[in-house]
C-alpha cells in the first residue's frame, strides 16, 4: 500500500499465492496417491483407491478449505496501515 497498491490488489495477491501453493499440494497429493494407491487399498473399505468421485470431492474440499484459510490473512494485510507495517520492519 505504501507503493500504491489498493486493498483489493493486496487481497488478490495473497489469495493467488495461496492458490498456487494449493495447486502444488494437490498435484503432489494426486501423484502420491497414484504411487501409493495400491498399498493403501487394504485400508479402504468399500472404496477403490482410484475412485474418481472420491478423488474429485476430497480434492475440491481440501482446495476450498485452503483458499478460505488464506482469506483471513489476506483481509488482515489489506487493512493494515502502511506506516504500521514499515515500523514493524
Gaussian input, Z-matrix of N, CA and C with variables (Angstrom, degrees):
# hf/3-21g

backbone

0 1
 N
 C     1     B1
 C     2     B2     1     A1
 N     3     B3     2     A2     1     D1
 C     4     B4     3     A3     2     D2
 C     5     B5     4     A4     3     D3
 N     6     B6     5     A5     4     D4
 C     7     B7     6     A6     5     D5
 C     8     B8     7     A7     6     D6
 N     9     B9     8     A8     7     D7
 C    10    B10     9     A9     8     D8
 C    11    B11    10    A10     9     D9
 N    12    B12    11    A11    10    D10
 C    13    B13    12    A12    11    D11
 C    14    B14    13    A13    12    D12
 N    15    B15    14    A14    13    D13
 C    16    B16    15    A15    14    D14
 C    17    B17    16    A16    15    D15
 N    18    B18    17    A17    16    D16
 C    19    B19    18    A18    17    D17
 C    20    B20    19    A19    18    D18
 N    21    B21    20    A20    19    D19
 C    22    B22    21    A21    20    D20
 C    23    B23    22    A22    21    D21
 N    24    B24    23    A23    22    D22
 C    25    B25    24    A24    23    D23
 C    26    B26    25    A25    24    D24
 N    27    B27    26    A26    25    D25
 C    28    B28    27    A27    26    D26
 C    29    B29    28    A28    27    D27
 N    30    B30    29    A29    28    D28
 C    31    B31    30    A30    29    D29
 C    32    B32    31    A31    30    D30
 N    33    B33    32    A32    31    D31
 C    34    B34    33    A33    32    D32
 C    35    B35    34    A34    33    D33
 N    36    B36    35    A35    34    D34
 C    37    B37    36    A36    35    D35
 C    38    B38    37    A37    36    D36
 N    39    B39    38    A38    37    D37
 C    40    B40    39    A39    38    D38
 C    41    B41    40    A40    39    D39
 N    42    B42    41    A41    40    D40
 C    43    B43    42    A42    41    D41
 C    44    B44    43    A43    42    D42
 N    45    B45    44    A44    43    D43
 C    46    B46    45    A45    44    D44
 C    47    B47    46    A46    45    D45
 N    48    B48    47    A47    46    D46
 C    49    B49    48    A48    47    D47
 C    50    B50    49    A49    48    D48
 N    51    B51    50    A50    49    D49
 C    52    B52    51    A51    50    D50
 C    53    B53    52    A52    51    D51
 N    54    B54    53    A53    52    D52
 C    55    B55    54    A54    53    D53
 C    56    B56    55    A55    54    D54
 N    57    B57    56    A56    55    D55
 C    58    B58    57    A57    56    D56
 C    59    B59    58    A58    57    D57
 N    60    B60    59    A59    58    D58
 C    61    B61    60    A60    59    D59
 C    62    B62    61    A61    60    D60
 N    63    B63    62    A62    61    D61
 C    64    B64    63    A63    62    D62
 C    65    B65    64    A64    63    D63
 N    66    B66    65    A65    64    D64
 C    67    B67    66    A66    65    D65
 C    68    B68    67    A67    66    D66
 N    69    B69    68    A68    67    D67
 C    70    B70    69    A69    68    D68
 C    71    B71    70    A70    69    D69
 N    72    B72    71    A71    70    D70
 C    73    B73    72    A72    71    D71
 C    74    B74    73    A73    72    D72
 N    75    B75    74    A74    73    D73
 C    76    B76    75    A75    74    D74
 C    77    B77    76    A76    75    D75
 N    78    B78    77    A77    76    D76
 C    79    B79    78    A78    77    D77
 C    80    B80    79    A79    78    D78
 N    81    B81    80    A80    79    D79
 C    82    B82    81    A81    80    D80
 C    83    B83    82    A82    81    D81
 N    84    B84    83    A83    82    D82
 C    85    B85    84    A84    83    D83
 C    86    B86    85    A85    84    D84
 N    87    B87    86    A86    85    D85
 C    88    B88    87    A87    86    D86
 C    89    B89    88    A88    87    D87
 N    90    B90    89    A89    88    D88
 C    91    B91    90    A90    89    D89
 C    92    B92    91    A91    90    D90
 N    93    B93    92    A92    91    D91
 C    94    B94    93    A93    92    D92
 C    95    B95    94    A94    93    D93
 N    96    B96    95    A95    94    D94
 C    97    B97    96    A96    95    D95
 C    98    B98    97    A97    96    D96
 N    99    B99    98    A98    97    D97
 C   100   B100    99    A99    98    D98
 C   101   B101   100   A100    99    D99
 N   102   B102   101   A101   100   D100
 C   103   B103   102   A102   101   D101
 C   104   B104   103   A103   102   D102
 N   105   B105   104   A104   103   D103
 C   106   B106   105   A105   104   D104
 C   107   B107   106   A106   105   D105
 N   108   B108   107   A107   106   D106
 C   109   B109   108   A108   107   D107
 C   110   B110   109   A109   108   D108
 N   111   B111   110   A110   109   D109
 C   112   B112   111   A111   110   D110
 C   113   B113   112   A112   111   D111
 N   114   B114   113   A113   112   D112
 C   115   B115   114   A114   113   D113
 C   116   B116   115   A115   114   D114
 N   117   B117   116   A116   115   D115
 C   118   B118   117   A117   116   D116
 C   119   B119   118   A118   117   D117
 N   120   B120   119   A119   118   D118
 C   121   B121   120   A120   119   D119
 C   122   B122   121   A121   120   D120
 N   123   B123   122   A122   121   D121
 C   124   B124   123   A123   122   D122
 C   125   B125   124   A124   123   D123
 N   126   B126   125   A125   124   D124
 C   127   B127   126   A126   125   D125
 C   128   B128   127   A127   126   D126
 N   129   B129   128   A128   127   D127
 C   130   B130   129   A129   128   D128
 C   131   B131   130   A130   129   D129
 N   132   B132   131   A131   130   D130
 C   133   B133   132   A132   131   D131
 C   134   B134   133   A133   132   D132
 N   135   B135   134   A134   133   D133
 C   136   B136   135   A135   134   D134
 C   137   B137   136   A136   135   D135
 N   138   B138   137   A137   136   D136
 C   139   B139   138   A138   137   D137
 C   140   B140   139   A139   138   D138
 N   141   B141   140   A140   139   D139
 C   142   B142   141   A141   140   D140
 C   143   B143   142   A142   141   D141
 N   144   B144   143   A143   142   D142
 C   145   B145   144   A144   143   D143
 C   146   B146   145   A145   144   D144
 N   147   B147   146   A146   145   D145
 C   148   B148   147   A147   146   D146
 C   149   B149   148   A148   147   D147
 N   150   B150   149   A149   148   D148
 C   151   B151   150   A150   149   D149
 C   152   B152   151   A151   150   D150
 N   153   B153   152   A152   151   D151
 C   154   B154   153   A153   152   D152
 C   155   B155   154   A154   153   D153
 N   156   B156   155   A155   154   D154
 C   157   B157   156   A156   155   D155
 C   158   B158   157   A157   156   D156
 N   159   B159   158   A158   157   D157
 C   160   B160   159   A159   158   D158
 C   161   B161   160   A160   159   D159
 N   162   B162   161   A161   160   D160
 C   163   B163   162   A162   161   D161
 C   164   B164   163   A163   162   D162
 N   165   B165   164   A164   163   D163
 C   166   B166   165   A165   164   D164
 C   167   B167   166   A166   165   D165
 N   168   B168   167   A167   166   D166
 C   169   B169   168   A168   167   D167
 C   170   B170   169   A169   168   D168
 N   171   B171   170   A170   169   D169
 C   172   B172   171   A171   170   D170
 C   173   B173   172   A172   171   D171
 N   174   B174   173   A173   172   D172
 C   175   B175   174   A174   173   D173
 C   176   B176   175   A175   174   D174
 N   177   B177   176   A176   175   D175
 C   178   B178   177   A177   176   D176
 C   179   B179   178   A178   177   D177
 N   180   B180   179   A179   178   D178
 C   181   B181   180   A180   179   D179
 C   182   B182   181   A181   180   D180
 N   183   B183   182   A182   181   D181
 C   184   B184   183   A183   182   D182
 C   185   B185   184   A184   183   D183
 N   186   B186   185   A185   184   D184
 C   187   B187   186   A186   185   D185
 C   188   B188   187   A187   186   D186
 N   189   B189   188   A188   187   D187
 C   190   B190   189   A189   188   D188
 C   191   B191   190   A190   189   D189
 N   192   B192   191   A191   190   D190
 C   193   B193   192   A192   191   D191
 C   194   B194   193   A193   192   D192
 N   195   B195   194   A194   193   D193
 C   196   B196   195   A195   194   D194
 C   197   B197   196   A196   195   D195
 N   198   B198   197   A197   196   D196
 C   199   B199   198   A198   197   D197
 C   200   B200   199   A199   198   D198
 N   201   B201   200   A200   199   D199
 C   202   B202   201   A201   200   D200
 C   203   B203   202   A202   201   D201
 N   204   B204   203   A203   202   D202
 C   205   B205   204   A204   203   D203
 C   206   B206   205   A205   204   D204
 N   207   B207   206   A206   205   D205
 C   208   B208   207   A207   206   D206
 C   209   B209   208   A208   207   D207
 N   210   B210   209   A209   208   D208
 C   211   B211   210   A210   209   D209
 C   212   B212   211   A211   210   D210
 N   213   B213   212   A212   211   D211
 C   214   B214   213   A213   212   D212
 C   215   B215   214   A214   213   D213
 N   216   B216   215   A215   214   D214
 C   217   B217   216   A216   215   D215
 C   218   B218   217   A217   216   D216
 N   219   B219   218   A218   217   D217
 C   220   B220   219   A219   218   D218
 C   221   B221   220   A220   219   D219
 N   222   B222   221   A221   220   D220
 C   223   B223   222   A222   221   D221
 C   224   B224   223   A223   222   D222
 N   225   B225   224   A224   223   D223
 C   226   B226   225   A225   224   D224
 C   227   B227   226   A226   225   D225
 N   228   B228   227   A227   226   D226
 C   229   B229   228   A228   227   D227
 C   230   B230   229   A229   228   D228
 N   231   B231   230   A230   229   D229
 C   232   B232   231   A231   230   D230
 C   233   B233   232   A232   231   D231
 N   234   B234   233   A233   232   D232
 C   235   B235   234   A234   233   D233
 C   236   B236   235   A235   234   D234
 N   237   B237   236   A236   235   D235
 C   238   B238   237   A237   236   D236
 C   239   B239   238   A238   237   D237
 N   240   B240   239   A239   238   D238
 C   241   B241   240   A240   239   D239
 C   242   B242   241   A241   240   D240
 N   243   B243   242   A242   241   D241
 C   244   B244   243   A243   242   D242
 C   245   B245   244   A244   243   D243
 N   246   B246   245   A245   244   D244
 C   247   B247   246   A246   245   D245
 C   248   B248   247   A247   246   D246
 N   249   B249   248   A248   247   D247
 C   250   B250   249   A249   248   D248
 C   251   B251   250   A250   249   D249
 N   252   B252   251   A251   250   D250
 C   253   B253   252   A252   251   D251
 C   254   B254   253   A253   252   D252
 N   255   B255   254   A254   253   D253
 C   256   B256   255   A255   254   D254
 C   257   B257   256   A256   255   D255
 N   258   B258   257   A257   256   D256
 C   259   B259   258   A258   257   D257
 C   260   B260   259   A259   258   D258
 N   261   B261   260   A260   259   D259
 C   262   B262   261   A261   260   D260
 C   263   B263   262   A262   261   D261
 N   264   B264   263   A263   262   D262
 C   265   B265   264   A264   263   D263
 C   266   B266   265   A265   264   D264

   B1=1.4438
   B2=1.5200
   B3=1.3428
   B4=1.4537
   B5=1.5245
   B6=1.3190
   B7=1.4620
   B8=1.5222
   B9=1.3224
   B10=1.4535
   B11=1.5133
   B12=1.2957
   B13=1.4673
   B14=1.5242
   B15=1.3041
   B16=1.4601
   B17=1.5241
   B18=1.3278
   B19=1.4712
   B20=1.5305
   B21=1.3197
   B22=1.4689
   B23=1.5259
   B24=1.3115
   B25=1.4700
   B26=1.5310
   B27=1.3195
   B28=1.4641
   B29=1.5219
   B30=1.3258
   B31=1.4675
   B32=1.5213
   B33=1.3291
   B34=1.4646
   B35=1.5270
   B36=1.3315
   B37=1.4648
   B38=1.5185
   B39=1.3285
   B40=1.4702
   B41=1.5237
   B42=1.3230
   B43=1.4642
   B44=1.5256
   B45=1.3277
   B46=1.4736
   B47=1.5287
   B48=1.3199
   B49=1.4639
   B50=1.5262
   B51=1.3224
   B52=1.4674
   B53=1.5205
   B54=1.3297
   B55=1.4645
   B56=1.5268
   B57=1.3333
   B58=1.4703
   B59=1.5279
   B60=1.3289
   B61=1.4688
   B62=1.5292
   B63=1.3190
   B64=1.4600
   B65=1.5223
   B66=1.3327
   B67=1.4606
   B68=1.5215
   B69=1.3286
   B70=1.4658
   B71=1.5273
   B72=1.3137
   B73=1.4614
   B74=1.5170
   B75=1.3263
   B76=1.4629
   B77=1.5279
   B78=1.3199
   B79=1.4639
   B80=1.5273
   B81=1.3313
   B82=1.4595
   B83=1.5175
   B84=1.3021
   B85=1.4641
   B86=1.5134
   B87=1.3301
   B88=1.4663
   B89=1.5254
   B90=1.3241
   B91=1.4639
   B92=1.5305
   B93=1.3324
   B94=1.4616
   B95=1.5131
   B96=1.3224
   B97=1.4529
   B98=1.5195
   B99=1.3184
   B100=1.4665
   B101=1.5242
   B102=1.3238
   B103=1.4604
   B104=1.5299
   B105=1.3216
   B106=1.4690
   B107=1.5248
   B108=1.3182
   B109=1.4674
   B110=1.5101
   B111=1.2973
   B112=1.4694
   B113=1.5254
   B114=1.3320
   B115=1.4625
   B116=1.5258
   B117=1.3349
   B118=1.4591
   B119=1.5238
   B120=1.3106
   B121=1.4634
   B122=1.5286
   B123=1.3043
   B124=1.4683
   B125=1.5332
   B126=1.3209
   B127=1.4663
   B128=1.5211
   B129=1.3345
   B130=1.4574
   B131=1.5163
   B132=1.3340
   B133=1.4558
   B134=1.5201
   B135=1.2940
   B136=1.4572
   B137=1.5216
   B138=1.3189
   B139=1.4658
   B140=1.5213
   B141=1.3130
   B142=1.4595
   B143=1.5271
   B144=1.3181
   B145=1.4671
   B146=1.5280
   B147=1.3307
   B148=1.4570
   B149=1.5224
   B150=1.3090
   B151=1.4578
   B152=1.5287
   B153=1.3296
   B154=1.4619
   B155=1.5316
   B156=1.3094
   B157=1.4672
   B158=1.5245
   B159=1.3155
   B160=1.4610
   B161=1.5231
   B162=1.3156
   B163=1.4641
   B164=1.5250
   B165=1.3250
   B166=1.4649
   B167=1.5248
   B168=1.3259
   B169=1.4677
   B170=1.5297
   B171=1.3129
   B172=1.4701
   B173=1.5251
   B174=1.3294
   B175=1.4573
   B176=1.5222
   B177=1.3312
   B178=1.4724
   B179=1.5208
   B180=1.3235
   B181=1.4635
   B182=1.5260
   B183=1.3128
   B184=1.4620
   B185=1.5286
   B186=1.3205
   B187=1.4608
   B188=1.5284
   B189=1.3198
   B190=1.4642
   B191=1.5258
   B192=1.3213
   B193=1.4682
   B194=1.5282
   B195=1.3266
   B196=1.4639
   B197=1.5278
   B198=1.3150
   B199=1.4725
   B200=1.5286
   B201=1.3107
   B202=1.4640
   B203=1.5210
   B204=1.3169
   B205=1.4642
   B206=1.5263
   B207=1.3079
   B208=1.4669
   B209=1.5168
   B210=1.3113
   B211=1.4642
   B212=1.5247
   B213=1.3256
   B214=1.4673
   B215=1.5195
   B216=1.3278
   B217=1.4681
   B218=1.5238
   B219=1.3221
   B220=1.4643
   B221=1.5166
   B222=1.3227
   B223=1.4621
   B224=1.5238
   B225=1.3265
   B226=1.4575
   B227=1.5244
   B228=1.3213
   B229=1.4634
   B230=1.5150
   B231=1.3202
   B232=1.4606
   B233=1.5224
   B234=1.3188
   B235=1.4640
   B236=1.5208
   B237=1.3210
   B238=1.4517
   B239=1.5246
   B240=1.3078
   B241=1.4604
   B242=1.5275
   B243=1.3272
   B244=1.4774
   B245=1.5287
   B246=1.2997
   B247=1.4627
   B248=1.5251
   B249=1.3296
   B250=1.4616
   B251=1.5173
   B252=1.3215
   B253=1.4583
   B254=1.5243
   B255=1.3165
   B256=1.4518
   B257=1.5257
   B258=1.3087
   B259=1.4703
   B260=1.5101
   B261=1.3146
   B262=1.4673
   B263=1.5183
   B264=1.3033
   B265=1.4700
   B266=1.4926
   A1=110.10
   A2=115.90
   A3=118.81
   A4=110.97
   A5=116.93
   A6=120.67
   A7=112.68
   A8=117.78
   A9=121.52
   A10=116.08
   A11=118.86
   A12=120.46
   A13=110.13
   A14=115.66
   A15=120.58
   A16=109.27
   A17=117.27
   A18=118.95
   A19=112.92
   A20=117.44
   A21=119.84
   A22=110.69
   A23=117.14
   A24=120.69
   A25=110.61
   A26=117.22
   A27=120.78
   A28=110.36
   A29=116.91
   A30=120.43
   A31=109.85
   A32=116.79
   A33=118.73
   A34=111.86
   A35=118.38
   A36=120.79
   A37=111.69
   A38=115.81
   A39=119.74
   A40=110.61
   A41=117.19
   A42=120.43
   A43=110.36
   A44=118.16
   A45=120.50
   A46=111.22
   A47=117.18
   A48=119.51
   A49=111.17
   A50=116.24
   A51=118.51
   A52=110.83
   A53=118.25
   A54=120.60
   A55=110.11
   A56=116.51
   A57=119.38
   A58=110.91
   A59=116.41
   A60=119.83
   A61=111.23
   A62=116.46
   A63=120.51
   A64=110.75
   A65=116.98
   A66=120.16
   A67=111.82
   A68=116.76
   A69=119.81
   A70=109.76
   A71=117.04
   A72=120.65
   A73=112.81
   A74=116.92
   A75=120.55
   A76=110.12
   A77=116.92
   A78=119.81
   A79=111.55
   A80=116.88
   A81=119.90
   A82=111.01
   A83=117.03
   A84=120.61
   A85=112.64
   A86=116.54
   A87=119.67
   A88=110.93
   A89=117.01
   A90=120.45
   A91=110.48
   A92=116.25
   A93=119.77
   A94=112.35
   A95=116.69
   A96=120.11
   A97=110.71
   A98=116.71
   A99=118.92
   A100=111.23
   A101=116.54
   A102=120.32
   A103=110.99
   A104=117.31
   A105=121.15
   A106=114.09
   A107=117.72
   A108=121.36
   A109=113.97
   A110=116.92
   A111=119.54
   A112=111.52
   A113=116.93
   A114=118.19
   A115=111.61
   A116=117.22
   A117=120.27
   A118=113.00
   A119=117.87
   A120=120.16
   A121=112.31
   A122=117.96
   A123=119.46
   A124=111.10
   A125=118.19
   A126=121.51
   A127=113.21
   A128=117.18
   A129=121.45
   A130=110.08
   A131=115.91
   A132=120.29
   A133=108.63
   A134=116.73
   A135=121.46
   A136=114.15
   A137=118.44
   A138=121.62
   A139=107.59
   A140=115.98
   A141=119.93
   A142=108.93
   A143=118.82
   A144=120.10
   A145=113.33
   A146=117.83
   A147=120.79
   A148=112.04
   A149=118.20
   A150=122.96
   A151=109.38
   A152=119.14
   A153=120.83
   A154=113.79
   A155=117.68
   A156=119.85
   A157=110.88
   A158=116.86
   A159=120.93
   A160=111.08
   A161=116.76
   A162=120.34
   A163=111.54
   A164=116.46
   A165=120.11
   A166=111.53
   A167=116.68
   A168=119.68
   A169=112.02
   A170=116.90
   A171=118.35
   A172=111.34
   A173=117.31
   A174=119.95
   A175=110.75
   A176=117.01
   A177=120.16
   A178=111.30
   A179=116.94
   A180=120.04
   A181=111.29
   A182=117.20
   A183=119.96
   A184=112.02
   A185=117.80
   A186=120.90
   A187=110.83
   A188=117.13
   A189=120.42
   A190=111.22
   A191=117.32
   A192=120.65
   A193=110.29
   A194=117.20
   A195=120.47
   A196=111.19
   A197=117.00
   A198=119.78
   A199=110.45
   A200=117.37
   A201=119.87
   A202=111.55
   A203=116.49
   A204=119.95
   A205=111.42
   A206=117.93
   A207=121.11
   A208=112.47
   A209=118.05
   A210=120.50
   A211=112.54
   A212=117.88
   A213=120.49
   A214=112.33
   A215=118.91
   A216=119.69
   A217=113.03
   A218=117.93
   A219=120.28
   A220=110.72
   A221=117.39
   A222=119.77
   A223=111.62
   A224=116.75
   A225=120.10
   A226=110.58
   A227=117.83
   A228=120.15
   A229=111.24
   A230=118.46
   A231=120.72
   A232=111.53
   A233=117.07
   A234=120.20
   A235=113.13
   A236=117.01
   A237=121.23
   A238=110.46
   A239=116.26
   A240=120.57
   A241=109.75
   A242=117.54
   A243=119.93
   A244=113.25
   A245=119.12
   A246=120.91
   A247=111.89
   A248=117.05
   A249=119.93
   A250=110.95
   A251=117.12
   A252=120.39
   A253=111.08
   A254=117.93
   A255=120.82
   A256=111.28
   A257=117.86
   A258=120.48
   A259=111.98
   A260=116.65
   A261=119.62
   A262=111.66
   A263=117.52
   A264=120.82
   A265=107.69
   D1=-30.14
   D2=178.69
   D3=-67.12
   D4=-23.41
   D5=179.39
   D6=-101.74
   D7=9.22
   D8=173.22
   D9=107.09
   D10=7.67
   D11=178.83
   D12=-76.49
   D13=143.90
   D14=176.93
   D15=-86.91
   D16=159.11
   D17=177.39
   D18=-58.29
   D19=-36.22
   D20=179.00
   D21=-65.61
   D22=-37.50
   D23=179.07
   D24=-67.68
   D25=-37.73
   D26=178.34
   D27=-64.92
   D28=-43.90
   D29=178.16
   D30=-61.16
   D31=-43.99
   D32=-179.13
   D33=-66.37
   D34=-35.23
   D35=177.37
   D36=-63.64
   D37=-45.99
   D38=-178.43
   D39=-66.97
   D40=-42.20
   D41=-178.97
   D42=-68.47
   D43=-39.20
   D44=178.51
   D45=-64.29
   D46=-38.98
   D47=177.02
   D48=-64.29
   D49=-39.90
   D50=179.67
   D51=-70.82
   D52=-32.30
   D53=176.81
   D54=-65.72
   D55=-40.74
   D56=177.41
   D57=-60.84
   D58=-45.88
   D59=179.06
   D60=-64.52
   D61=-37.34
   D62=178.25
   D63=-64.12
   D64=-42.67
   D65=178.86
   D66=-63.59
   D67=-38.85
   D68=176.91
   D69=-63.19
   D70=-43.40
   D71=178.72
   D72=-65.48
   D73=-39.19
   D74=178.65
   D75=-65.69
   D76=-44.09
   D77=179.35
   D78=-64.60
   D79=-40.38
   D80=176.99
   D81=-65.17
   D82=-38.78
   D83=178.11
   D84=-66.86
   D85=-40.51
   D86=177.53
   D87=-65.56
   D88=-40.14
   D89=176.91
   D90=-63.72
   D91=-43.92
   D92=177.85
   D93=-62.40
   D94=-36.09
   D95=177.92
   D96=-66.25
   D97=-40.88
   D98=178.59
   D99=-64.45
   D100=-36.37
   D101=-179.07
   D102=-75.31
   D103=-44.79
   D104=-174.16
   D105=-100.49
   D106=4.09
   D107=-174.80
   D108=-59.05
   D109=-42.01
   D110=-177.77
   D111=-68.77
   D112=-35.91
   D113=-179.78
   D114=-73.71
   D115=-23.50
   D116=178.47
   D117=-87.74
   D118=-7.20
   D119=-176.01
   D120=-63.80
   D121=-25.59
   D122=178.77
   D123=-73.11
   D124=-20.35
   D125=179.62
   D126=-88.24
   D127=-15.70
   D128=-178.46
   D129=-92.48
   D130=136.09
   D131=179.68
   D132=-115.12
   D133=115.95
   D134=176.09
   D135=80.37
   D136=6.54
   D137=179.26
   D138=-133.27
   D139=130.59
   D140=174.81
   D141=-73.87
   D142=151.12
   D143=-178.62
   D144=-66.38
   D145=-22.93
   D146=-179.93
   D147=-112.08
   D148=32.61
   D149=179.38
   D150=-67.07
   D151=115.99
   D152=-174.15
   D153=-65.04
   D154=-36.70
   D155=-179.57
   D156=-65.85
   D157=-45.82
   D158=178.83
   D159=-63.23
   D160=-43.09
   D161=179.00
   D162=-62.43
   D163=-44.13
   D164=-178.86
   D165=-65.97
   D166=-43.81
   D167=-178.13
   D168=-66.81
   D169=-43.71
   D170=180.00
   D171=-68.77
   D172=-35.74
   D173=177.66
   D174=-64.91
   D175=-45.11
   D176=179.46
   D177=-65.76
   D178=-39.52
   D179=179.79
   D180=-64.25
   D181=-46.75
   D182=179.98
   D183=-66.73
   D184=-36.76
   D185=177.42
   D186=-66.71
   D187=-40.58
   D188=178.89
   D189=-65.30
   D190=-40.66
   D191=178.17
   D192=-64.34
   D193=-40.49
   D194=179.79
   D195=-64.83
   D196=-40.67
   D197=179.73
   D198=-69.66
   D199=-40.48
   D200=176.71
   D201=-64.01
   D202=-35.75
   D203=178.02
   D204=-68.21
   D205=-26.22
   D206=179.13
   D207=-80.71
   D208=-20.23
   D209=-177.21
   D210=-67.67
   D211=-34.93
   D212=179.66
   D213=-60.71
   D214=-56.82
   D215=177.30
   D216=-62.98
   D217=-30.40
   D218=179.64
   D219=-65.88
   D220=-46.65
   D221=179.08
   D222=-68.93
   D223=-35.47
   D224=178.29
   D225=-65.04
   D226=-40.04
   D227=178.89
   D228=-71.88
   D229=-28.85
   D230=178.23
   D231=-72.03
   D232=-27.86
   D233=-179.09
   D234=-89.02
   D235=-7.16
   D236=-178.90
   D237=-72.92
   D238=133.55
   D239=178.24
   D240=-74.46
   D241=142.69
   D242=-177.60
   D243=-59.37
   D244=-38.26
   D245=-178.97
   D246=-66.58
   D247=-35.03
   D248=176.47
   D249=-65.57
   D250=-41.00
   D251=178.97
   D252=-67.35
   D253=-39.29
   D254=-179.71
   D255=-70.40
   D256=-33.86
   D257=178.12
   D258=-68.05
   D259=-35.54
   D260=-178.44
   D261=-72.48
   D262=-21.53
   D263=178.26
   D264=-81.64

